[in-house]
Amino acid sequence: MSAVGVFLIFIILLFISLPIASSLGIASILPGAFDADFPASVSYVIRSMLGGVDSFPLLAIPMFVLSGIIMARGGVSRKLFDIFTYFIGKRRAGVPCAVIITCLFYGAISGSAPATVAAVGSMTIPILINLGYDKTFSTAIVAVAGGLGVIIPPSIPYILYSMASGESVGALFKAGIVPGILIAVLLMLYASYYCRRYGEDREKIEEVVDILRKRGFLHLMKEGIWALLTPVIILGCIYGGIASPTEAAVISVFYALFVSIVIYKTLKIKDVIAICSEAVHTYGPLMFILIASTAFSRVLTLMQVPQAISGWILDNFTGAVVILIVINLFLLIVGMVMDTSPAILITTPILLPIIVQIGMSPVQFGIVMVINLAIGFVTPPIGVNLFVASSLSDIPVMSIAKKAFPLIIIFLIALMLITFIPAISLAL
Protein backbone atom coordinates (compact mmCIF):
# COMPACT_ATOMS: atom_id res chain seq x y z
CA MET A 1 0.00 0.00 0.00
CA SER A 2 1.29 3.46 -0.92
CA ALA A 3 1.79 6.29 1.55
CA VAL A 4 -0.92 8.28 -0.24
CA GLY A 5 -3.37 5.43 0.33
CA VAL A 6 -2.50 5.28 4.04
CA PHE A 7 -3.10 9.03 4.45
CA LEU A 8 -6.37 8.89 2.51
CA ILE A 9 -7.69 6.10 4.71
CA PHE A 10 -6.59 7.98 7.81
CA ILE A 11 -8.44 11.12 6.65
CA ILE A 12 -11.57 9.13 5.75
CA LEU A 13 -11.59 7.51 9.20
CA LEU A 14 -11.39 10.96 10.80
CA PHE A 15 -14.25 12.27 8.64
CA ILE A 16 -16.52 9.40 9.73
CA SER A 17 -15.83 10.48 13.32
CA LEU A 18 -13.70 7.52 14.37
CA PRO A 19 -11.54 8.49 17.37
CA ILE A 20 -8.09 9.80 16.41
CA ALA A 21 -6.29 7.04 18.31
CA SER A 22 -8.30 4.32 16.51
CA SER A 23 -7.76 6.03 13.14
CA LEU A 24 -4.01 6.19 13.71
CA GLY A 25 -3.90 2.56 14.87
CA ILE A 26 -5.81 1.26 11.84
CA ALA A 27 -3.70 3.33 9.44
CA SER A 28 -0.55 1.96 11.09
CA ILE A 29 -1.59 -1.66 10.65
CA LEU A 30 -2.80 -1.44 7.04
CA PRO A 31 0.56 -1.40 5.17
CA GLY A 32 1.69 -4.60 6.92
CA ALA A 33 -1.73 -6.21 6.46
CA PHE A 34 -1.72 -5.63 2.67
CA ASP A 35 1.98 -6.40 2.10
CA ALA A 36 3.47 -9.41 3.88
CA ASP A 37 6.99 -8.21 3.05
CA PHE A 38 6.50 -4.83 4.72
CA PRO A 39 8.58 -4.64 7.95
CA ALA A 40 5.78 -3.16 10.06
CA SER A 41 3.70 -6.22 10.88
CA VAL A 42 0.85 -6.12 13.37
CA SER A 43 3.16 -7.32 16.15
CA TYR A 44 5.68 -4.61 15.22
CA VAL A 45 2.98 -1.93 15.46
CA ILE A 46 1.90 -3.19 18.88
CA ARG A 47 5.51 -3.23 20.12
CA SER A 48 5.91 0.33 18.81
CA MET A 49 2.83 1.40 20.74
CA LEU A 50 4.10 -0.11 23.97
CA GLY A 51 7.55 1.32 23.38
CA GLY A 52 6.01 4.75 22.78
CA VAL A 53 4.78 5.01 26.37
CA ASP A 54 7.92 3.51 27.91
CA SER A 55 9.48 6.93 28.30
CA PHE A 56 10.61 8.72 31.46
CA PRO A 57 10.19 12.25 30.00
CA LEU A 58 6.64 11.35 28.98
CA LEU A 59 5.71 10.90 32.65
CA ALA A 60 5.85 14.69 32.98
CA ILE A 61 2.62 15.04 30.99
CA PRO A 62 0.20 13.34 33.45
CA MET A 63 1.96 15.09 36.32
CA PHE A 64 1.49 18.55 34.77
CA VAL A 65 -2.12 17.65 33.95
CA LEU A 66 -2.72 16.67 37.59
CA SER A 67 -0.96 19.78 38.89
CA GLY A 68 -3.05 22.02 36.62
CA ILE A 69 -6.30 20.44 37.80
CA ILE A 70 -5.31 20.84 41.46
CA MET A 71 -4.48 24.52 40.90
CA ALA A 72 -7.76 25.05 39.03
CA ARG A 73 -9.78 23.47 41.83
CA GLY A 74 -7.76 25.46 44.36
CA GLY A 75 -8.80 28.81 42.87
CA VAL A 76 -5.26 29.87 41.93
CA SER A 77 -6.36 31.74 38.79
CA ARG A 78 -8.48 34.19 40.83
CA LYS A 79 -5.59 35.05 43.14
CA LEU A 80 -3.30 35.69 40.19
CA PHE A 81 -5.93 37.87 38.51
CA ASP A 82 -6.46 39.97 41.65
CA ILE A 83 -2.73 40.73 41.94
CA PHE A 84 -2.39 41.83 38.31
CA THR A 85 -5.62 43.87 38.46
CA TYR A 86 -4.34 45.62 41.60
CA PHE A 87 -1.32 46.93 39.69
CA ILE A 88 -2.68 47.70 36.21
CA GLY A 89 -6.48 47.67 36.58
CA LYS A 90 -6.87 51.46 36.41
CA ARG A 91 -4.85 51.85 33.22
CA ARG A 92 -6.47 51.79 29.79
CA ALA A 93 -7.36 48.15 29.00
CA GLY A 94 -5.91 47.28 32.41
CA VAL A 95 -8.45 44.57 33.21
CA PRO A 96 -8.22 42.78 29.81
CA CYS A 97 -4.43 43.01 30.10
CA ALA A 98 -4.66 41.47 33.58
CA VAL A 99 -6.61 38.59 32.00
CA ILE A 100 -3.85 38.06 29.42
CA ILE A 101 -1.12 38.10 32.08
CA THR A 102 -3.16 35.68 34.19
CA CYS A 103 -3.36 33.32 31.20
CA LEU A 104 0.41 33.65 30.79
CA PHE A 105 1.09 32.74 34.42
CA TYR A 106 -1.56 30.04 34.60
CA GLY A 107 -0.15 28.52 31.43
CA ALA A 108 3.14 28.21 33.28
CA ILE A 109 1.28 26.12 35.84
CA SER A 110 -0.97 23.90 33.70
CA GLY A 111 0.99 23.55 30.43
CA SER A 112 -2.32 23.23 28.58
CA ALA A 113 -4.23 25.77 26.48
CA PRO A 114 -7.79 24.40 27.02
CA ALA A 115 -7.12 24.07 30.77
CA THR A 116 -5.97 27.70 30.85
CA VAL A 117 -9.11 28.87 29.04
CA ALA A 118 -11.35 26.86 31.38
CA ALA A 119 -9.67 27.95 34.62
CA VAL A 120 -9.14 31.61 33.75
CA GLY A 121 -12.22 32.09 31.56
CA SER A 122 -14.73 30.70 34.02
CA MET A 123 -13.62 33.36 36.49
CA THR A 124 -12.71 36.38 34.32
CA ILE A 125 -15.36 36.36 31.56
CA PRO A 126 -18.20 37.22 34.00
CA ILE A 127 -16.00 39.93 35.56
CA LEU A 128 -15.25 41.53 32.18
CA ILE A 129 -18.93 41.46 31.23
CA ASN A 130 -19.97 43.03 34.55
CA LEU A 131 -17.42 45.80 33.96
CA GLY A 132 -19.11 46.68 30.67
CA TYR A 133 -16.85 44.96 28.16
CA ASP A 134 -18.46 43.37 25.13
CA LYS A 135 -19.35 39.75 25.91
CA THR A 136 -17.94 38.36 22.66
CA PHE A 137 -14.71 40.36 23.00
CA SER A 138 -14.32 39.16 26.60
CA THR A 139 -14.72 35.55 25.50
CA ALA A 140 -12.44 35.93 22.46
CA ILE A 141 -9.56 37.46 24.39
CA VAL A 142 -9.60 34.60 26.92
CA ALA A 143 -9.81 32.00 24.13
CA VAL A 144 -6.81 33.46 22.29
CA ALA A 145 -4.73 34.29 25.38
CA GLY A 146 -5.34 30.72 26.53
CA GLY A 147 -3.04 29.67 23.69
CA LEU A 148 -0.18 31.03 25.78
CA GLY A 149 -0.69 27.95 27.95
CA VAL A 150 1.23 25.80 25.45
CA ILE A 151 3.86 28.40 24.52
CA ILE A 152 5.08 29.53 27.93
CA PRO A 153 6.93 26.71 29.74
CA PRO A 154 6.33 24.20 31.15
CA SER A 155 4.37 23.02 28.13
CA ILE A 156 3.03 19.58 27.26
CA PRO A 157 3.59 20.09 23.49
CA TYR A 158 7.27 20.86 24.14
CA ILE A 159 7.59 17.51 25.89
CA LEU A 160 5.97 15.77 22.91
CA TYR A 161 8.24 17.59 20.46
CA SER A 162 11.24 16.56 22.56
CA MET A 163 10.03 12.97 22.40
CA ALA A 164 9.66 13.13 18.59
CA SER A 165 12.85 15.07 17.83
CA GLY A 166 15.28 14.04 20.54
CA GLU A 167 15.88 17.66 21.60
CA SER A 168 16.26 18.60 25.28
CA VAL A 169 13.03 19.40 27.12
CA GLY A 170 14.92 21.93 29.24
CA ALA A 171 16.23 23.71 26.14
CA LEU A 172 12.72 23.91 24.69
CA PHE A 173 11.30 25.24 27.96
CA LYS A 174 14.00 27.92 28.04
CA ALA A 175 13.42 28.82 24.39
CA GLY A 176 9.68 29.28 24.95
CA ILE A 177 9.95 32.02 27.59
CA VAL A 178 10.70 35.05 25.38
CA PRO A 179 8.24 34.08 22.58
CA GLY A 180 5.48 33.61 25.16
CA ILE A 181 6.14 37.03 26.69
CA LEU A 182 6.35 38.63 23.22
CA ILE A 183 2.95 37.27 22.19
CA ALA A 184 1.41 38.36 25.50
CA VAL A 185 2.75 41.92 25.01
CA LEU A 186 1.38 42.08 21.45
CA LEU A 187 -2.04 40.87 22.64
CA MET A 188 -2.04 43.55 25.35
CA LEU A 189 -1.21 46.22 22.77
CA TYR A 190 -4.24 45.14 20.74
CA ALA A 191 -6.42 45.16 23.87
CA SER A 192 -5.28 48.74 24.52
CA TYR A 193 -6.16 49.73 20.94
CA TYR A 194 -9.56 48.05 21.20
CA CYS A 195 -10.42 49.82 24.46
CA ARG A 196 -9.23 53.16 23.08
CA ARG A 197 -11.50 52.71 20.06
CA TYR A 198 -14.61 51.34 21.76
CA GLY A 199 -14.22 52.86 25.21
CA GLU A 200 -14.49 51.49 28.74
CA ASP A 201 -16.76 52.05 31.72
CA ARG A 202 -14.10 53.74 33.83
CA GLU A 203 -16.45 54.27 36.77
CA LYS A 204 -17.19 50.57 37.20
CA ILE A 205 -13.56 49.60 36.68
CA GLU A 206 -12.23 52.06 39.24
CA GLU A 207 -14.83 50.93 41.75
CA VAL A 208 -13.70 47.30 41.45
CA VAL A 209 -9.99 48.18 41.58
CA ASP A 210 -10.57 50.41 44.61
CA ILE A 211 -12.14 47.47 46.44
CA LEU A 212 -9.02 45.42 45.69
CA ARG A 213 -6.73 48.21 46.82
CA LYS A 214 -8.64 48.63 50.08
CA ARG A 215 -7.73 45.05 50.89
CA GLY A 216 -4.11 46.20 50.78
CA PHE A 217 -1.07 45.13 48.83
CA LEU A 218 0.33 42.97 51.62
CA HIS A 219 -2.94 41.08 52.00
CA LEU A 220 -3.13 40.34 48.25
CA MET A 221 0.52 39.27 48.10
CA LYS A 222 0.10 37.08 51.15
CA GLU A 223 -2.65 35.20 49.28
CA GLY A 224 -1.16 35.35 45.79
CA ILE A 225 2.57 34.87 46.37
CA TRP A 226 2.18 31.08 46.55
CA ALA A 227 0.50 31.05 43.14
CA LEU A 228 3.14 33.40 41.68
CA LEU A 229 5.91 31.15 42.95
CA THR A 230 4.61 28.04 41.17
CA PRO A 231 6.27 28.62 37.77
CA VAL A 232 9.37 29.95 39.53
CA ILE A 233 9.71 26.72 41.51
CA ILE A 234 9.03 24.47 38.49
CA LEU A 235 11.45 26.23 36.14
CA GLY A 236 13.94 26.97 38.91
CA CYS A 237 14.23 23.26 39.71
CA ILE A 238 14.87 22.47 36.05
CA TYR A 239 17.35 25.23 35.23
CA GLY A 240 19.04 25.03 38.61
CA GLY A 241 19.90 21.40 37.98
CA ILE A 242 17.87 20.31 40.99
CA ALA A 243 15.43 18.19 39.03
CA SER A 244 14.69 16.95 35.52
CA PRO A 245 11.47 18.20 33.84
CA THR A 246 9.70 14.99 34.88
CA GLU A 247 10.85 15.32 38.49
CA ALA A 248 9.87 19.01 38.46
CA ALA A 249 6.39 17.98 37.29
CA VAL A 250 6.08 15.68 40.30
CA ILE A 251 7.30 18.49 42.58
CA SER A 252 4.61 20.76 41.09
CA VAL A 253 1.91 18.24 42.07
CA PHE A 254 3.02 18.11 45.71
CA TYR A 255 3.44 21.89 45.79
CA ALA A 256 -0.06 22.38 44.32
CA LEU A 257 -1.54 20.02 46.94
CA PHE A 258 0.32 21.78 49.77
CA VAL A 259 -0.79 25.25 48.65
CA SER A 260 -4.42 24.28 48.01
CA ILE A 261 -4.95 22.13 51.11
CA VAL A 262 -2.68 23.68 53.76
CA ILE A 263 -2.33 27.36 52.79
CA TYR A 264 -5.43 28.36 50.80
CA LYS A 265 -7.64 25.64 52.37
CA THR A 266 -9.71 25.59 49.16
CA LEU A 267 -9.37 21.80 48.89
CA LYS A 268 -9.77 18.97 51.36
CA ILE A 269 -7.91 15.68 51.42
CA LYS A 270 -11.09 13.85 50.41
CA ASP A 271 -11.14 15.90 47.17
CA VAL A 272 -7.86 14.34 46.02
CA ILE A 273 -9.56 11.14 44.79
CA ALA A 274 -11.97 13.10 42.57
CA ILE A 275 -9.08 15.22 41.26
CA CYS A 276 -7.02 12.13 40.41
CA SER A 277 -10.06 10.65 38.66
CA GLU A 278 -10.44 13.82 36.57
CA ALA A 279 -6.74 13.72 35.70
CA VAL A 280 -7.04 10.10 34.52
CA HIS A 281 -10.08 11.00 32.39
CA THR A 282 -8.11 13.90 30.91
CA TYR A 283 -4.85 12.05 30.27
CA GLY A 284 -6.31 8.65 29.33
CA PRO A 285 -7.52 9.60 25.82
CA LEU A 286 -4.31 11.55 25.25
CA MET A 287 -2.22 8.49 26.14
CA PHE A 288 -3.97 6.36 23.49
CA ILE A 289 -3.35 9.11 20.93
CA LEU A 290 0.33 9.21 21.93
CA ILE A 291 0.92 5.49 21.57
CA ALA A 292 -0.95 5.32 18.25
CA SER A 293 0.91 8.39 16.95
CA THR A 294 4.24 6.78 17.85
CA ALA A 295 3.40 3.65 15.85
CA PHE A 296 2.08 5.70 12.93
CA SER A 297 5.21 7.86 12.75
CA ARG A 298 7.43 4.75 12.75
CA VAL A 299 5.39 3.20 9.93
CA LEU A 300 5.71 6.42 7.92
CA THR A 301 9.47 6.34 8.50
CA LEU A 302 9.66 2.77 7.18
CA MET A 303 7.67 3.89 4.13
CA GLN A 304 10.24 6.71 3.70
CA VAL A 305 7.51 9.36 3.79
CA PRO A 306 9.68 11.97 5.57
CA GLN A 307 12.37 11.64 2.92
CA ALA A 308 9.82 11.83 0.09
CA ILE A 309 8.09 14.94 1.46
CA SER A 310 11.32 16.72 2.35
CA GLY A 311 12.70 15.91 -1.11
CA TRP A 312 9.56 17.25 -2.79
CA ILE A 313 9.63 20.51 -0.81
CA LEU A 314 13.35 21.05 -1.39
CA ASP A 315 12.98 20.29 -5.12
CA ASN A 316 10.00 22.57 -5.67
CA PHE A 317 10.83 25.51 -3.40
CA THR A 318 14.12 27.36 -3.28
CA GLY A 319 15.48 29.56 -0.52
CA ALA A 320 15.14 29.15 3.24
CA VAL A 321 12.58 31.99 3.50
CA VAL A 322 10.18 30.41 0.98
CA ILE A 323 10.57 26.95 2.54
CA LEU A 324 9.85 28.29 6.02
CA ILE A 325 6.72 30.08 4.77
CA VAL A 326 5.52 26.86 3.11
CA ILE A 327 6.17 24.86 6.30
CA ASN A 328 4.32 27.45 8.41
CA LEU A 329 1.31 27.33 6.06
CA PHE A 330 1.35 23.54 6.23
CA LEU A 331 1.48 23.55 10.04
CA LEU A 332 -1.31 26.15 10.25
CA ILE A 333 -3.55 23.89 8.15
CA VAL A 334 -2.60 20.85 10.24
CA GLY A 335 -3.40 22.79 13.44
CA MET A 336 -6.85 23.64 12.08
CA VAL A 337 -7.85 20.02 11.50
CA MET A 338 -5.82 17.93 13.96
CA ASP A 339 -5.22 17.84 17.69
CA THR A 340 -1.84 19.10 18.87
CA SER A 341 -0.44 15.83 20.20
CA PRO A 342 -0.75 13.66 17.07
CA ALA A 343 0.13 16.66 14.90
CA ILE A 344 3.50 17.05 16.66
CA LEU A 345 4.31 13.35 16.71
CA ILE A 346 3.39 12.84 13.05
CA THR A 347 4.80 15.99 11.44
CA THR A 348 8.05 16.33 13.40
CA PRO A 349 9.82 13.36 11.75
CA ILE A 350 8.59 14.62 8.36
CA LEU A 351 9.66 18.26 8.69
CA LEU A 352 12.76 18.04 10.88
CA PRO A 353 15.10 16.82 8.07
CA ILE A 354 14.09 19.87 5.99
CA ILE A 355 14.72 22.23 8.88
CA VAL A 356 18.15 20.75 9.53
CA GLN A 357 19.04 21.00 5.83
CA ILE A 358 18.19 24.72 5.60
CA GLY A 359 20.19 25.43 8.76
CA MET A 360 17.43 26.24 11.27
CA SER A 361 17.90 25.22 14.89
CA PRO A 362 15.64 22.27 15.82
CA VAL A 363 14.95 24.02 19.15
CA GLN A 364 13.76 27.17 17.36
CA PHE A 365 11.65 25.03 15.03
CA GLY A 366 10.03 23.38 18.06
CA ILE A 367 8.83 26.80 19.24
CA VAL A 368 7.63 27.69 15.72
CA MET A 369 5.72 24.40 15.46
CA VAL A 370 4.01 24.83 18.83
CA ILE A 371 2.99 28.43 18.02
CA ASN A 372 1.48 27.27 14.71
CA LEU A 373 -0.52 24.60 16.50
CA ALA A 374 -1.49 27.08 19.25
CA ILE A 375 -3.11 29.20 16.53
CA GLY A 376 -5.07 26.08 15.61
CA PHE A 377 -6.61 26.18 19.10
CA VAL A 378 -8.59 29.29 18.05
CA THR A 379 -9.33 28.53 14.38
CA PRO A 380 -12.24 26.43 13.13
CA PRO A 381 -13.08 23.63 12.53
CA ILE A 382 -11.27 22.06 15.54
CA GLY A 383 -10.51 25.18 17.62
CA VAL A 384 -10.62 23.52 21.05
CA ASN A 385 -10.21 26.85 22.87
CA LEU A 386 -13.19 28.25 20.97
CA PHE A 387 -15.41 25.38 22.10
CA VAL A 388 -14.24 25.66 25.72
CA ALA A 389 -14.83 29.43 25.71
CA SER A 390 -18.21 28.97 24.02
CA SER A 391 -19.29 26.57 26.77
CA LEU A 392 -18.39 29.22 29.35
CA SER A 393 -20.28 32.11 27.71
CA ASP A 394 -22.99 30.47 25.57
CA ILE A 395 -21.77 32.42 22.53
CA PRO A 396 -21.64 30.54 19.18
CA VAL A 397 -18.18 29.34 18.21
CA MET A 398 -18.15 31.24 14.89
CA SER A 399 -19.08 34.50 16.64
CA ILE A 400 -16.09 34.09 18.95
CA ALA A 401 -13.86 33.21 15.99
CA LYS A 402 -14.86 36.39 14.12
CA LYS A 403 -14.13 38.57 17.15
CA ALA A 404 -10.86 36.71 17.69
CA PHE A 405 -9.67 37.30 14.11
CA PRO A 406 -7.60 40.47 14.88
CA LEU A 407 -6.00 38.65 17.80
CA ILE A 408 -5.14 35.73 15.51
CA ILE A 409 -3.47 38.21 13.15
CA ILE A 410 -1.38 39.36 16.14
CA PHE A 411 -0.40 35.73 16.73
CA LEU A 412 0.59 35.38 13.06
CA ILE A 413 2.77 38.52 13.23
CA ALA A 414 4.51 37.08 16.29
CA LEU A 415 4.92 33.76 14.44
CA MET A 416 6.70 35.47 11.54
CA LEU A 417 9.00 37.36 13.92
CA ILE A 418 9.88 34.18 15.81
CA THR A 419 10.39 32.24 12.57
CA PHE A 420 12.80 34.71 10.98
CA ILE A 421 14.55 36.13 14.07
CA PRO A 422 16.25 33.15 15.78
CA ALA A 423 17.41 35.28 18.72
CA ILE A 424 13.84 35.57 20.02
CA SER A 425 13.80 31.84 20.75
CA LEU A 426 17.49 31.21 21.32
CA ALA A 427 18.48 34.30 23.35
CA LEU A 428 18.21 32.44 26.66
Secondary structure as the mmCIF struct_conf table of DSSP 4:
data_model
#
loop_
_struct_conf.conf_type_id
_struct_conf.id
_struct_conf.beg_label_comp_id
_struct_conf.beg_label_asym_id
_struct_conf.beg_label_seq_id
_struct_conf.end_label_comp_id
_struct_conf.end_label_asym_id
_struct_conf.end_label_seq_id
HELX_RH_AL_P HELX_RH_AL_P1 ALA A 3 PHE A 15
TURN_TY1_P TURN_TY1_P1 ILE A 16 SER A 17
HELX_RH_AL_P HELX_RH_AL_P2 ILE A 20 PHE A 34
TURN_TY1_P TURN_TY1_P2 ALA A 36 ASP A 37
BEND BEND1 PHE A 38 PRO A 39
HELX_RH_AL_P HELX_RH_AL_P3 VAL A 42 VAL A 53
TURN_TY1_P TURN_TY1_P3 PHE A 56 PHE A 56
HELX_RH_3T_P HELX_RH_3T_P1 PRO A 57 LEU A 59
HELX_RH_AL_P HELX_RH_AL_P4 ALA A 60 ARG A 73
TURN_TY1_P TURN_TY1_P4 GLY A 74 GLY A 75
HELX_RH_AL_P HELX_RH_AL_P5 VAL A 76 ILE A 88
TURN_TY1_P TURN_TY1_P5 GLY A 89 LYS A 90
BEND BEND2 ARG A 91 ARG A 91
TURN_TY1_P TURN_TY1_P6 ARG A 92 ALA A 93
HELX_RH_AL_P HELX_RH_AL_P6 GLY A 94 SER A 110
HELX_RH_AL_P HELX_RH_AL_P7 ALA A 113 ASN A 130
TURN_TY1_P TURN_TY1_P7 LEU A 131 GLY A 132
HELX_RH_AL_P HELX_RH_AL_P8 LYS A 135 ALA A 145
TURN_TY1_P TURN_TY1_P8 GLY A 146 GLY A 147
HELX_RH_AL_P HELX_RH_AL_P9 LEU A 148 ILE A 151
BEND BEND3 ILE A 152 PRO A 154
HELX_RH_AL_P HELX_RH_AL_P10 ILE A 156 SER A 165
HELX_RH_AL_P HELX_RH_AL_P11 VAL A 169 ALA A 175
TURN_TY1_P TURN_TY1_P9 GLY A 176 GLY A 176
HELX_RH_AL_P HELX_RH_AL_P12 ILE A 177 TYR A 198
HELX_RH_AL_P HELX_RH_AL_P13 ARG A 202 ARG A 215
HELX_RH_AL_P HELX_RH_AL_P14 PHE A 217 TYR A 239
TURN_TY1_P TURN_TY1_P10 GLY A 240 GLY A 241
BEND BEND4 ILE A 242 ALA A 243
HELX_RH_AL_P HELX_RH_AL_P15 PRO A 245 LEU A 257
HELX_RH_PI_P HELX_RH_PI_P1 PHE A 258 ILE A 263
BEND BEND5 TYR A 264 TYR A 264
BEND BEND6 LEU A 267 LEU A 267
TURN_TY1_P TURN_TY1_P11 ILE A 269 LYS A 270
HELX_RH_AL_P HELX_RH_AL_P16 ASP A 271 LEU A 302
TURN_TY1_P TURN_TY1_P12 MET A 303 GLN A 304
HELX_RH_AL_P HELX_RH_AL_P17 VAL A 305 ASN A 316
BEND BEND7 GLY A 319 GLY A 319
HELX_RH_AL_P HELX_RH_AL_P18 ALA A 320 VAL A 337
BEND BEND8 MET A 338 MET A 338
HELX_RH_AL_P HELX_RH_AL_P19 THR A 340 GLN A 357
TURN_TY1_P TURN_TY1_P13 ILE A 358 GLY A 359
HELX_RH_AL_P HELX_RH_AL_P20 PRO A 362 GLY A 376
TURN_TY1_P TURN_TY1_P14 PHE A 377 VAL A 378
BEND BEND9 THR A 379 THR A 379
TURN_TY1_P TURN_TY1_P15 PRO A 380 ILE A 382
HELX_RH_AL_P HELX_RH_AL_P21 VAL A 384 SER A 393
HELX_RH_AL_P HELX_RH_AL_P22 VAL A 397 PHE A 420
HELX_RH_AL_P HELX_RH_AL_P23 PRO A 422 LEU A 426
#
